[in-house]
Amino acid sequence: MEKIVEVRSPKAMAFILMLGAFVGLFGETALNMALSNIMEDYSVTAGIAQWLTTGYLLTLAILVPVSALLIRWFTTKQLIAAAFIFSLAGSILAALAPSFAILLSGRIIQAIGTGIVLPVMLNVVLLIFPIARRGAVMGIVGLVITTAPAVGPTLSGVIISTLGWHYIFWISAVFYLLLLVFGLSKMSNVSEITKPKIDILSIVLSTIGFGGLIYAMATMAEMPFTEAIVWAPLLIGIMALILFCLRQMTMEQPMINLRVFKYPMFTIGTLIMFLSILIILSASILLPIYLKGALLYSAAMAGVLLLPGNAVNLIMSPIVGSMFEKIGARKFVITGFIFVMAGLVLFLTSLTADGPVWRIVVAFMILFFGLTMTTMPAQTNALNQLPRELYADGSAAMNTLNQVAGAMGTAIAITLFTGGQESHILDYPRASMPEVLAAGTKDAFYFIMIISVVGFIASLFIKKHKKA
């Protein structure tokens, strides 16, 4: 029987961490609905404005790999306090931003806090709950991870229409302040402080690797691939990641123990989480643009139209979590991807300038019905296979790739969306702007469909975990 860490109030501790993660992940996509307003306020293009999302995710992708190290250097309470302070400071700076550069700086500081709280949350949940209860608890974790970025455009649409986009940050700041004042008292220190040697070269290679990769993909929205500003960071990023991986495999105390990928179910589960997050973030940035730009709905109404899909996720996540041990990851994930593909087929047949909006609403509901069955079961099955000493490394590796997926999804979606618009204008010079926007959105959704097919194929290889 695996030993768990005894804490005063495991449920309260998990709730505080999940709420902090929810507010942080909500911040990933909350500005998607406000991008057109921000573009107008600061006179920037869509390619520049999307850095508010890509930059946030890029910061997470750079910081999360360091989390496995941080967890062994600082106590749980110290890390959570730092996370909430960074998030609070970033939210206030972004709310007061007089320029786009300061707004982006606030977002990056905010992301540092989220980058700390996410891996700590996963690590703590694995340590304080027994394996028999993990399905239900991870169901709620899955709800946080999928609902927060998905519900971002819905909630922010209402906030933008009633108060203005600055209040997205003021409301986040209030939550962080409450978490800091009342939440820290519920925290217990659960991680084992070993203070391993800090390898500066690993941190540099990780930062250059993930940074270069995501920067190149985000820049493709504005520049052709033949430009050095695109291919050079991509090439440097890939080389740095290869060197990073080789270094981790030869170190006695690696920054992230890549040996977690020797466990087949962890590798497959991480891949499925990667693809699922990529789908969620791609759809979350594209649909607000389509609903506002092509179908001409207000921000508030566009948010309301996305609400049923989020409601499906909210209802299904605890159900999937409670049934996980009985049904198992394989059946859930395979079924989930079938629904995801069905939802995407409906999207691809409905994304026009004058298409019936009810089909978009139904497609979004079907999409999230499926995604609820892919994320938590794949994640839980993956982490359950790891031995206790690899929990921090496993959650760091998985969280890193989740943030890379989000940043890649956002960047690639905007790139294909922009390219689809340009192609449509060349083919149909007299096309209206709503028709152009709809065509760009549809092109990007073909990419999401390909990703879902890859996810379905990966799901066929899932087996019930065997505890290491």
N, C-alpha and C positions, 0 to 999 in steps of 0.2 A: 504494500500500500504506500503510495507516494505521500511524503510528509508535506503539510502545508504550513505557511507562516501564520501564527495566531495574531490577530489584531483586535482592538477594542470593538470596532464596528465595521466589519467588512462591507456591508451594504451601503453605509453612509460614505465610506471611503471611495468605493466604486462609483457611487452616484456623483460625488464631487468631481472626480477625474473625468467621468463621461460627460458631465455638463461642460467642463472646461474644454474638452475635446470637441464637443458639439458646437460651441460658440466659435472655436478656432476654425473648424471645418466649414461651418456656415460662412465664415469670412472668405473661403476659397472662391465661392461663386456669387456671393451677395452683390458684388458690383456688376455682374453680367447684365442685369436689367438696367443698370445706370450708365453703361458704357456710352450710349448715344448722348446722354446728358453731359457726361464728363468730356467727351470729344468736343462738344459745343462750348462748354465752360472754359476749357483750357486750349481750344483750337488745335487738337491733335487728331491724327488719323486712327482708323480702327486697328491697324497694325501696331501703332504705338500704345493705344489705350489697352489692348489685350495684355500688355506687360504687367498691368495691375493684377491679373490672374496668374500669368506665366511667371512673373517675378516672385509672387507669393509661393507658388509651387516649387520654383527653382531653389528658393531659400530652404524650404522643407527638405528637398532632395539633397542639398549640401549638408544640412545640419543633422538630419536623422541618422546617417551612418556613424556620426560621432556619439550618438546616444548610448550605444552599448558601453562606450568608454566612460561617459558621464555617470551612468548608473552605478559604476564600480568606484567612482571617485567621490561622489556626493550623496548625501542621504536623500531619501524620498522627499522629505519635507523641504529641504533646501532646493531641490530641483523644481518642485511644484511652485514654491514661492517665487523663484526666478522666472518660471514660465508665465505666471499671472502678472508679474510686474512688467515684463517685456510686452506682453499682450496689451496691458492697460496703457502703457506709454505710447505704443504704436497706434492704438485706436485714437487716443487724444490728439496725437500729432496729425494723423490723417484727417480727423474731423475739422481741424483748424487750418489745413493746408492752403496756403495762398497760391501755390503753383503745382503743376503736375509732378515736378521732381520731388517736392516735399511730400506730396500725396503718396508717391511710389516709395519714398523712404519710410513713411509711416507704415505702409503695408509690409515692408520687409522686416521692420522691427516687430510688428505684430506676428509675422510668420515665425520668427525665432521662438516666441512663446509657444506657438502651436507645435513647432518642431521638437520641443522638449516634452510637452505633455502627452503627445500621441504614443511614443514608445514606452514612456513610464506607465501609462494607463494599461497597455497590453501586458507589460511585465508584471505589474502589481496584480492584475486579475488572474494571471497564471499561477501566482504564488499564494494568493489568499483564499482561493476557492478550490475544493477537491475536484478531481477529474470528472466525477459523476455529475457535478452541478455545472460544469463548464459549458455544456451545450446551451442551457438556458441563459447563462450570463453572457456568453459570446453572442447569443442572439440579440441581446440588447446592445452589445458593442457593435455588432454588424449594423444594427439600426442607426446608431450614431454615425458610423462611417459612411453609410449610404444616404441616410436621410438628410444630414446636415448640408452637404453640398447640393443635393437635389432640391431641398426646400429653400435654399438661398435666394434664387430668383423669385419664388412665390412671396416670401415674406418681404424681401426688399422692394418688390413691385408696389406693395401696399405702402411701405414706408416712404418710397420716392414720391408717390402720388399725393400723399397726405402731408408729409413733413419736409421732404427733400433728401437727396442722397447722403448728405453729411450725417444725417441722423442714424444711418446704418452703423457708423462708427461710435456715435454717442451711446446708442443702445448697447452695443458690444462692450463699451467702456464701463457702463453701469454693471453689467453682468460680471466682468472681471474684477471690479472693485468689491462686489458682494462675495465672490469666490475667495478673494484674498482676505477679506475681513472675517468671514464666517466659515470658510471651507478649510483653512489651514489647521484649525483646531481638531478637525476630524481625521487628519492625516497621521499615519504611523510609519515609522521607518522600517521597510521590509527588505531592502536590497542589502547584499553583503558587500561591505566596503573593502576592496583589496588593493586599490590604488595601483593598477598596472602601469607599466612604463608607457608614456605618451610618445607615439611615433609621429613626429612632425611630417615626415615624408609621406606617410599614409594619408594624413589629413589633407596635405597639399594635392596629392594625386587624386584623391576622392573629389575634392572641390573642383579641380580643373576638369576632371572627367565628366562628372554630372553637369557641372556648369557649362562646359563647352557643348555637350550634347544638346541640352535644352535651349541654350542660347541660339545655336544653329537652327533648330527647328522653329523657334519663335521668329527668327529673322527671315525665314522663308516666306512668311506672310507678306513681307514688304519687298524682298529682293529675290531674283532668280538664283537657282542653285549654283550657276556658273560664277557668281560673284565670290570673291575671296572671303568676304565677311560672313558668308554662309558655310562654304566647304572647309575653310581653314579651321574654325572652331570645332566643326564636326570631326575632322581628322585628328586634331589635337586631343579632343575629348575621348575618342575611341582609344587612341594610343595610351592616354593617361589611365583609363579604366583597365586596360589590359595589364599595364604595369602595376596598378593597384592590386588587382586580383592575384598576380604572380607573387607580389610581396606578401600579401596576407597568407598565402599558402605556405610560405617558407618561414614565417615568424613564429616564435614560441608563444607570444601573447599578441595575436593579431587585433587590429582595431575592430574588425568584424570577422568572426570566425566563419569563413566561407565553407567550412566542412559541414555546415547545416544542410548544404545542397547535396550531400551524400545520401540523405534520407529521401527516397523517391517521392513519398506522399507530400513531404514539405515542398519539394521542388514543383510538383504539379499544382499543389494548392496555391503556392505563391504566384505561379503563372496565371492561374484562373483569377485570382484577386487582381493581378496586374491588368488583365484584359477587362475585367468587370469595372474597375475604377476608370479605365480609359474610356469605356462606353459611357459611364455616368457623367464624367466631366465634359466629354465631347458634346453629348446631348444637352447638358446644362448650359453650355455657352451658345449653342446654335438655336435652340428653341425660343429663347427670349428675343433674339434678333429677328427670327422669322415671324413670330407672333406680332411684334411691334412694327417691323419694317415691311413685311409682305402683306399680312392680314390687317395691318393698321389698328391694332388694339392698343389701349393705353397700358402703361406699366402695371397699374393695379389690376386691370382686367386680364392681362397676360399672366400675371401671377396667380390669379384665381383659376385660370384655365389649367395651370399646372398642378393645382391643389389635389385633384382626385388621384393622380399618379402617386403623389407623396403620401396620400391617405392609405393607398394600397400597401405601400412600403411600411407605414406605421403599424398597420393591422397585422400584416404577414410576418414581420420580423420576430416578434415574440412567439408566434405559432410555430414557425420554422425552428426556432431555438428550442422550444419545449419538446418538439418531435424528433430532434436531431438524433438522439441515441437510439430511438426505435427504428427510424427509417434509414438513417445513414447518409453520408455525404454523397455517395455515387448517384443514388436515385434522385436526390434533390438537385444536384448540379446538372445532370443530364436533362431532367425535366425543365429546369430553369432556363437553360440555353435554348430549348425548343420554343419556349414562350418568348424569349428575347428575340429570336429570329422572326417569329410570327409578328411581333410588335413592329419590328423594323421593316418587314414587307408592307405592312399597313402604312407606315410612314412614307415609304418610297412611292406608294400609289396615291398619296394624299398631299404631298408637298407641292402645291401650286399656288399661284397668286389669288385664286378664287375658290380653293378647295374648301369643303365643309369642315368647320373647325371641330365638330364633334368627333370626326375621325382622328384628328390629332390628339384629342383628349383620350380617346379609347386606346390609341396606339401607345401613348405614354403610360397608361395604366397597365397594359399588357407587358410593356417593357419592364416596368418596375416589379410587377408580379414575378417575372422571371428572374430579375437581378437579385431579388430578396432570397431566392433559392440558390443562387450561385455564390454569393459573397461569404456569408457566415459559415455555411457548412464546409466550404473549401478552406477557409481560414482556420477553423477549429480543428479539422482533420489534419491540416498541415502542422500546426503547433503542437497538437497532442502527440505526434510521433517523436518529437524531440525529447532528449533527456533533460532533466531539470537545469543542469549547468549551461545548457545552450539556449535557454528561454530568452535571455537578453539579446543574444546574437541573432536568434531567429526572428524576434519581433523587430529588431533594428533592420535586418535585411529585408523583411517583408514591408515594413513601413517605408523604407527608402524607395523600394521599387514601386510602391503604391503612389508616392509623391511624384516619382519620375513618370509614371503612367498618367497621372493627372496633368502634369506639365506637357507631356507629349501629346495627350489627347486634345488639350486646349490649343496648343500651337499648330498641330496638324489639321485640326478642324477649321481653324481660322484660315490657314494656308489654302486648304482645298475649297473653302467657302469663297475666298477672294479669287482664286483661280477659276472656279466655276462661274462666278459673275463675269469675269473678263472674257471667258470663252463664249458665254451666252450673248454678251454685247457684240462680239465679233460676228456671231452667227445671225443675230437678230438686232441690227442697229436701232430699230424703232421700238424695241421692247421697253415697257414701262419699268420704273424702279422696283415696284413690288414683284414683277415677273423676274427681274434680274436677281433680286434677293432670294426668291423662292428657288431659282435654278442653282444658285450657289449653295444653298442649304441642302438641296437634294444631292448634289455632287459629294458633299461631305458625309452624308448619310450612307452612301455606297461604301465608303471606307469603314464606317461603323459596322455595317453588315458583314464585311470581310472579317473584321475582328471577332464578331460573334460566332462565325463559322469556325474559326481557329479555336475559340473557347469550347465549342461543342465537341470538337475532335479531341481536345485535351481532357475533357470530362470523361471520355470513354475509358481513360487509363486509371481513373481513381479506384482505389481499393480501400477497405477499412483499415485504419492505421493499426500498426503493431507497435506497442510502446517499446521504445528503445531502452 
